[in-house]
């Protein structure tokens, strides 16, 4: 019985420690102990003990001058291991980099995790510079071109199960209901790519194509993105779509997809 209790206690400590890491975000990359106490609802001594353990293992780093904690190198190391084990990342990284170089825009590869998309890699072109990386970030499916491309491989009932009936609006152009999303997915399937114009953020546009594995299932998406002026969809949509679809097909081929074996997927 004592062993069982110890195991339960150890599991709880692991869960609590991991929960503390989840409070470090792009919006709040540094935290004080007092903030973690307030956010977690745990006692001061418990949080201090867990943070000290996370520091000793390299999952957190403390700035000696400010006293603030931030994510440590061990997390980056594990993220690198996860990415290097991803077949999609291995097949898509160089392709996305080539696309960004050719078009001068941002190029991204993402997978779906439940009702969110997750960036596996991101490259900037000179027409779409960023001061941060999108890799590791998540975004909503309904408000992004990549999300629509990822959902385009699902049947209507599967989309309903994943997404539910209503979704948050990020701008006045965001799709906020199932009917509108299903219409957008039908359009995506018909033309082979999805678009997004100020649906997630003002002044931004994106165009994405689905990526398939050897079974023909949509397992990822490749996109090009940038400012409205850099994308210039009014004049360049057909050109950008053709190149993005072609490069997405390269990733699909790298994953073992054979178009002639899955004509219904085209």
PAGUGU-609338 format. One record per residue (C-alpha): x, y, z; residue in three letters; residue number from 1. Coordinates in Angstrom, 1 decimal. Layout:
<<X; Y; Z>; "ALA"; NUM>,
...
# end
This chain:
<<0.0; 0.0; 0.0>; "UNK"; 1>,
<<2.9; 2.4; 0.8>; "UNK"; 2>,
<<4.3; 1.8; -2.7>; "UNK"; 3>,
<<0.9; 2.6; -4.3>; "UNK"; 4>,
<<0.7; 5.8; -2.3>; "UNK"; 5>,
<<4.2; 6.8; -3.3>; "UNK"; 6>,
<<3.4; 6.2; -6.9>; "UNK"; 7>,
<<0.3; 8.3; -6.7>; "UNK"; 8>,
<<2.2; 11.1; -5.0>; "UNK"; 9>,
<<4.9; 11.0; -7.6>; "UNK"; 10>,
<<2.4; 11.1; -10.5>; "UNK"; 11>,
<<0.7; 14.1; -8.9>; "UNK"; 12>,
<<4.1; 15.9; -8.6>; "UNK"; 13>,
<<4.8; 15.3; -12.3>; "UNK"; 14>,
<<1.4; 16.6; -13.3>; "UNK"; 15>,
<<1.8; 19.7; -11.2>; "UNK"; 16>,
<<5.3; 20.4; -12.6>; "UNK"; 17>,
<<4.2; 20.0; -16.2>; "UNK"; 18>,
<<1.2; 22.2; -15.5>; "UNK"; 19>,
<<3.5; 25.0; -14.4>; "UNK"; 20>,
<<5.3; 24.8; -17.8>; "UNK"; 21>,
<<2.0; 25.4; -19.6>; "UNK"; 22>,
<<1.8; 28.9; -18.0>; "UNK"; 23>,
<<4.8; 30.1; -20.1>; "UNK"; 24>,
<<3.4; 31.4; -23.4>; "UNK"; 25>,
<<4.4; 33.8; -26.2>; "UNK"; 26>,
<<2.3; 36.4; -24.5>; "UNK"; 27>,
<<3.9; 35.7; -21.1>; "UNK"; 28>,
<<7.3; 34.1; -21.7>; "UNK"; 29>,
<<8.6; 34.9; -18.2>; "UNK"; 30>,
<<6.9; 34.3; -14.8>; "UNK"; 31>,
<<7.5; 35.0; -11.1>; "UNK"; 32>,
<<6.9; 32.4; -8.5>; "UNK"; 33>,
<<4.0; 34.5; -7.2>; "UNK"; 34>,
<<2.4; 34.5; -10.6>; "UNK"; 35>,
<<2.7; 30.7; -10.8>; "UNK"; 36>,
<<1.2; 30.3; -7.4>; "UNK"; 37>,
<<-1.8; 32.5; -8.4>; "UNK"; 38>,
<<-2.3; 30.7; -11.7>; "UNK"; 39>,
<<-1.9; 27.2; -10.5>; "UNK"; 40>,
<<-3.7; 27.5; -7.1>; "UNK"; 41>,
<<-0.9; 25.6; -5.5>; "UNK"; 42>,
<<0.8; 26.6; -2.3>; "UNK"; 43>,
<<3.9; 28.8; -2.3>; "UNK"; 44>,
<<6.2; 26.1; -0.9>; "UNK"; 45>,
<<4.9; 23.5; -3.5>; "UNK"; 46>,
<<5.5; 25.9; -6.4>; "UNK"; 47>,
<<8.9; 26.9; -5.1>; "UNK"; 48>,
<<9.9; 23.2; -4.8>; "UNK"; 49>,
<<8.6; 22.3; -8.2>; "UNK"; 50>,
<<10.3; 25.2; -9.9>; "UNK"; 51>,
<<13.6; 24.4; -8.2>; "UNK"; 52>,
<<13.3; 20.8; -9.6>; "UNK"; 53>,
<<12.5; 22.1; -13.1>; "UNK"; 54>,
<<15.5; 24.5; -12.9>; "UNK"; 55>,
<<17.8; 21.7; -11.8>; "UNK"; 56>,
<<16.7; 19.6; -14.8>; "UNK"; 57>,
<<17.0; 22.4; -17.3>; "UNK"; 58>,
<<13.3; 22.9; -18.0>; "UNK"; 59>,
<<13.3; 26.3; -16.5>; "UNK"; 60>,
<<15.9; 29.0; -16.2>; "UNK"; 61>,
<<16.0; 31.9; -13.7>; "UNK"; 62>,
<<17.2; 35.3; -14.6>; "UNK"; 63>,
<<19.4; 36.4; -11.7>; "UNK"; 64>,
<<18.8; 40.1; -12.2>; "UNK"; 65>,
<<15.0; 40.1; -12.5>; "UNK"; 66>,
<<14.2; 36.9; -10.6>; "UNK"; 67>,
<<11.9; 35.9; -13.5>; "UNK"; 68>,
<<11.8; 32.3; -14.8>; "UNK"; 69>,
<<11.6; 31.3; -18.5>; "UNK"; 70>,
<<11.6; 28.1; -20.5>; "UNK"; 71>,
<<15.0; 26.3; -20.4>; "UNK"; 72>,
<<17.2; 24.6; -22.9>; "UNK"; 73>,
<<15.9; 21.1; -22.0>; "UNK"; 74>,
<<12.5; 21.9; -23.5>; "UNK"; 75>,
<<14.2; 23.1; -26.7>; "UNK"; 76>,
<<16.2; 19.9; -26.8>; "UNK"; 77>,
<<13.1; 17.7; -26.5>; "UNK"; 78>,
<<11.2; 19.8; -29.1>; "UNK"; 79>,
<<14.1; 19.2; -31.5>; "UNK"; 80>,
<<13.9; 15.4; -30.8>; "UNK"; 81>,
<<10.2; 15.4; -31.5>; "UNK"; 82>,
<<10.6; 17.4; -34.7>; "UNK"; 83>,
<<13.4; 15.2; -36.0>; "UNK"; 84>,
<<11.2; 12.1; -35.4>; "UNK"; 85>,
<<8.3; 13.6; -37.4>; "UNK"; 86>,
<<8.0; 12.1; -40.9>; "UNK"; 87>,
<<6.1; 15.2; -42.0>; "UNK"; 88>,
<<8.8; 17.6; -40.7>; "UNK"; 89>,
<<11.5; 15.5; -42.4>; "UNK"; 90>,
<<9.7; 15.5; -45.7>; "UNK"; 91>,
<<8.5; 19.1; -45.6>; "UNK"; 92>,
<<11.4; 21.1; -44.1>; "UNK"; 93>,
<<13.5; 21.6; -47.2>; "UNK"; 94>,
<<10.5; 21.9; -49.5>; "UNK"; 95>,
<<9.0; 24.7; -47.4>; "UNK"; 96>,
<<12.4; 26.4; -47.3>; "UNK"; 97>,
<<12.6; 26.2; -51.1>; "UNK"; 98>,
<<9.1; 27.6; -51.5>; "UNK"; 99>,
<<9.9; 30.6; -49.2>; "UNK"; 100>,
<<13.1; 31.3; -51.2>; "UNK"; 101>,
<<11.3; 31.1; -54.6>; "UNK"; 102>,
<<8.3; 33.3; -53.7>; "UNK"; 103>,
<<9.9; 35.5; -51.1>; "UNK"; 104>,
<<7.0; 34.9; -48.7>; "UNK"; 105>,
<<6.6; 33.0; -45.5>; "UNK"; 106>,
<<6.3; 29.2; -45.9>; "UNK"; 107>,
<<4.8; 26.9; -43.3>; "UNK"; 108>,
<<4.1; 23.3; -42.6>; "UNK"; 109>,
<<1.5; 22.3; -40.0>; "UNK"; 110>,
<<-0.4; 19.3; -38.7>; "UNK"; 111>,
<<-3.8; 19.0; -37.0>; "UNK"; 112>,
<<-4.0; 18.3; -33.3>; "UNK"; 113>,
<<-7.7; 17.9; -32.4>; "UNK"; 114>,
<<-9.3; 21.2; -33.1>; "UNK"; 115>,
<<-6.1; 23.2; -33.5>; "UNK"; 116>,
<<-3.3; 23.4; -36.1>; "UNK"; 117>,
<<0.3; 23.1; -35.0>; "UNK"; 118>,
<<3.2; 24.6; -36.9>; "UNK"; 119>,
<<6.0; 22.1; -37.6>; "UNK"; 120>,
<<8.3; 24.4; -39.5>; "UNK"; 121>,
<<8.4; 28.0; -40.7>; "UNK"; 122>,
<<10.6; 30.0; -43.0>; "UNK"; 123>,
<<10.6; 33.7; -43.8>; "UNK"; 124>,
<<11.1; 35.2; -47.2>; "UNK"; 125>,
<<12.3; 38.8; -47.8>; "UNK"; 126>,
<<8.7; 39.9; -48.5>; "UNK"; 127>,
<<7.4; 38.5; -45.3>; "UNK"; 128>,
<<9.9; 39.0; -42.5>; "UNK"; 129>,
<<9.1; 38.1; -38.9>; "UNK"; 130>,
<<11.1; 38.7; -35.6>; "UNK"; 131>,
<<9.9; 35.4; -34.2>; "UNK"; 132>,
<<9.3; 31.8; -35.3>; "UNK"; 133>,
<<5.9; 30.2; -35.8>; "UNK"; 134>,
<<7.3; 26.7; -35.2>; "UNK"; 135>,
<<5.7; 25.2; -32.1>; "UNK"; 136>,
<<2.7; 27.6; -32.1>; "UNK"; 137>,
<<-0.9; 26.5; -32.6>; "UNK"; 138>,
<<-3.7; 28.3; -34.3>; "UNK"; 139>,
<<-7.5; 27.8; -34.9>; "UNK"; 140>,
<<-8.5; 25.6; -37.8>; "UNK"; 141>,
<<-11.6; 27.6; -38.8>; "UNK"; 142>,
<<-9.8; 30.9; -39.2>; "UNK"; 143>,
<<-6.7; 29.8; -41.2>; "UNK"; 144>,
<<-6.1; 28.6; -44.7>; "UNK"; 145>,
<<-3.9; 25.8; -43.2>; "UNK"; 146>,
<<-6.7; 24.7; -40.9>; "UNK"; 147>,
<<-9.2; 24.5; -43.8>; "UNK"; 148>,
<<-6.6; 22.5; -45.9>; "UNK"; 149>,
<<-6.2; 20.1; -42.9>; "UNK"; 150>,
<<-10.0; 19.7; -42.5>; "UNK"; 151>,
<<-10.6; 19.2; -46.2>; "UNK"; 152>,
<<-9.8; 15.6; -45.9>; "UNK"; 153>,
<<-12.6; 14.9; -43.3>; "UNK"; 154>,
<<-16.2; 14.0; -44.0>; "UNK"; 155>,
<<-18.9; 16.4; -42.9>; "UNK"; 156>,
<<-19.7; 14.4; -39.7>; "UNK"; 157>,
<<-16.0; 14.2; -38.8>; "UNK"; 158>,
<<-15.7; 18.0; -39.2>; "UNK"; 159>,
<<-18.8; 18.4; -37.0>; "UNK"; 160>,
<<-17.3; 16.1; -34.3>; "UNK"; 161>,
<<-13.9; 17.9; -34.4>; "UNK"; 162>,
<<-15.2; 21.5; -34.6>; "UNK"; 163>,
<<-18.7; 21.7; -33.1>; "UNK"; 164>,
<<-21.3; 24.2; -34.3>; "UNK"; 165>,
<<-19.8; 27.6; -33.4>; "UNK"; 166>,
<<-16.3; 29.1; -33.2>; "UNK"; 167>,
<<-14.8; 32.4; -32.0>; "UNK"; 168>,
<<-14.4; 35.4; -34.3>; "UNK"; 169>,
<<-11.0; 37.0; -34.6>; "UNK"; 170>,
<<-12.0; 39.6; -37.1>; "UNK"; 171>,
<<-15.2; 40.5; -38.9>; "UNK"; 172>,
<<-14.2; 38.1; -41.7>; "UNK"; 173>,
<<-13.8; 35.0; -39.5>; "UNK"; 174>,
<<-16.1; 32.0; -40.3>; "UNK"; 175>,
<<-18.0; 31.5; -37.0>; "UNK"; 176>,
<<-20.4; 28.6; -37.9>; "UNK"; 177>,
<<-20.4; 25.1; -39.2>; "UNK"; 178>,
<<-22.4; 25.9; -42.4>; "UNK"; 179>,
<<-19.9; 28.6; -43.5>; "UNK"; 180>,
<<-17.0; 26.3; -42.7>; "UNK"; 181>,
<<-18.4; 23.4; -44.7>; "UNK"; 182>,
<<-18.9; 25.7; -47.7>; "UNK"; 183>,
<<-15.3; 26.8; -47.4>; "UNK"; 184>,
<<-14.1; 23.2; -47.2>; "UNK"; 185>,
<<-16.1; 22.3; -50.3>; "UNK"; 186>,
<<-14.4; 25.1; -52.1>; "UNK"; 187>,
<<-11.0; 23.9; -50.9>; "UNK"; 188>,
<<-11.6; 20.4; -52.1>; "UNK"; 189>,
<<-12.9; 21.7; -55.5>; "UNK"; 190>,
<<-9.9; 23.8; -56.3>; "UNK"; 191>,
<<-7.2; 21.9; -54.3>; "UNK"; 192>,
<<-6.2; 24.8; -51.9>; "UNK"; 193>,
<<-7.6; 27.1; -49.3>; "UNK"; 194>,
<<-7.3; 30.8; -48.8>; "UNK"; 195>,
<<-7.5; 33.1; -45.8>; "UNK"; 196>,
<<-7.8; 36.9; -46.0>; "UNK"; 197>,
<<-7.8; 38.7; -42.7>; "UNK"; 198>,
<<-9.7; 35.9; -41.0>; "UNK"; 199>,
<<-7.2; 35.5; -38.2>; "UNK"; 200>,
<<-5.4; 38.9; -38.2>; "UNK"; 201>,
<<-5.9; 42.1; -40.0>; "UNK"; 202>,
<<-3.5; 42.9; -42.9>; "UNK"; 203>,
<<-2.5; 39.2; -43.3>; "UNK"; 204>,
<<-3.3; 36.6; -46.0>; "UNK"; 205>,
<<-2.4; 33.0; -46.5>; "UNK"; 206>,
<<-2.9; 30.3; -49.1>; "UNK"; 207>,
<<-2.5; 26.6; -48.2>; "UNK"; 208>,
<<-2.6; 23.1; -49.9>; "UNK"; 209>,
<<-3.2; 19.7; -48.2>; "UNK"; 210>,
<<-0.4; 17.2; -47.8>; "UNK"; 211>,
<<-1.2; 13.4; -48.0>; "UNK"; 212>,
<<0.4; 10.3; -46.7>; "UNK"; 213>,
<<0.7; 7.0; -48.5>; "UNK"; 214>,
<<-2.9; 6.1; -47.6>; "UNK"; 215>,
<<-4.2; 9.3; -49.3>; "UNK"; 216>,
<<-5.2; 10.8; -46.0>; "UNK"; 217>,
<<-4.6; 14.5; -45.4>; "UNK"; 218>,
<<-1.9; 14.6; -42.7>; "UNK"; 219>,
<<-0.5; 18.1; -43.0>; "UNK"; 220>,
<<-0.7; 21.4; -44.9>; "UNK"; 221>,
<<1.8; 23.6; -46.7>; "UNK"; 222>,
<<1.2; 27.4; -46.9>; "UNK"; 223>,
<<2.6; 30.6; -48.2>; "UNK"; 224>,
<<1.7; 33.7; -46.2>; "UNK"; 225>,
<<2.5; 37.4; -45.8>; "UNK"; 226>,
<<0.9; 40.9; -45.7>; "UNK"; 227>,
<<-2.0; 41.6; -48.0>; "UNK"; 228>,
<<0.3; 43.7; -50.3>; "UNK"; 229>,
<<3.0; 41.0; -50.4>; "UNK"; 230>,
<<0.5; 38.2; -51.2>; "UNK"; 231>,
<<-1.5; 40.4; -53.6>; "UNK"; 232>,
<<-4.0; 37.6; -54.1>; "UNK"; 233>,
<<-6.0; 39.7; -56.6>; "UNK"; 234>,
<<-3.2; 39.5; -59.1>; "UNK"; 235>,
<<-1.2; 36.5; -57.9>; "UNK"; 236>,
<<-3.6; 33.9; -56.5>; "UNK"; 237>,
<<-3.4; 31.5; -59.4>; "UNK"; 238>,
<<0.4; 31.6; -59.5>; "UNK"; 239>,
<<0.8; 31.2; -55.7>; "UNK"; 240>,
<<-1.8; 28.4; -55.7>; "UNK"; 241>,
<<0.0; 26.5; -58.5>; "UNK"; 242>,
<<3.4; 26.7; -56.8>; "UNK"; 243>,
<<2.0; 25.8; -53.3>; "UNK"; 244>,
<<0.1; 22.8; -54.6>; "UNK"; 245>,
<<3.1; 21.7; -56.6>; "UNK"; 246>,
<<5.4; 21.9; -53.5>; "UNK"; 247>,
<<2.7; 20.3; -51.3>; "UNK"; 248>,
<<2.7; 17.4; -53.8>; "UNK"; 249>,
<<6.4; 17.1; -53.3>; "UNK"; 250>,
<<6.0; 16.6; -49.6>; "UNK"; 251>,
<<3.2; 14.1; -50.2>; "UNK"; 252>,
<<5.4; 12.1; -52.6>; "UNK"; 253>,
<<8.1; 12.1; -49.9>; "UNK"; 254>,
<<5.5; 10.6; -47.5>; "UNK"; 255>,
<<4.8; 7.8; -50.0>; "UNK"; 256>,
<<1.6; 9.2; -51.6>; "UNK"; 257>,
<<1.1; 8.0; -55.2>; "UNK"; 258>,
<<-1.5; 10.1; -57.0>; "UNK"; 259>,
<<-2.4; 7.4; -59.5>; "UNK"; 260>,
<<-3.2; 5.0; -56.6>; "UNK"; 261>,
<<-5.6; 7.4; -55.0>; "UNK"; 262>,
<<-7.4; 9.3; -57.8>; "UNK"; 263>,
<<-10.3; 10.2; -55.5>; "UNK"; 264>,
<<-7.9; 12.2; -53.3>; "UNK"; 265>,
<<-7.2; 14.6; -56.2>; "UNK"; 266>,
# end
